[in-house]
Amino acid sequence: MKITIVCDVLGKENNGTTIAAMNLIRYLRKHGHEVRVLCCDQDRIGKHKKDKVATSAEDTATNAD
């Protein structure tokens, strides 16, 4: 299943929003889903390969496994 997660914050994993979103993303991907993330957090732009998380609807996290 293709799933898009929309977050307002997805910075370092030091706050509840980011931790919950990352846990959900990891869980869904572990179970074979294609997860995309739409987030306006400037800290994540261009870091999707390192963090295994996409940061816009055009980027996909499927190749990160």
C-alpha positions, 0 to 999 in steps of 0.5 A: 500500500502507498501511504503518505504521512503529513507532518508539520515537524520532522526534525531530530528525534527529540520531541513527541511529534517526530518520535511518533511519526518516525515510529509509524514510518518505520513500522509501516515500511517494515510491514512492506508499505511504501511510505512517503512523507510530506513535511515543511520542516527545512531541517529535513530537506535533502536528507531523505537518503541518510534518514531513510525518510522522504521530505516531499510528495515527489521523494519516496522512501521506498528505496531506503531499505 
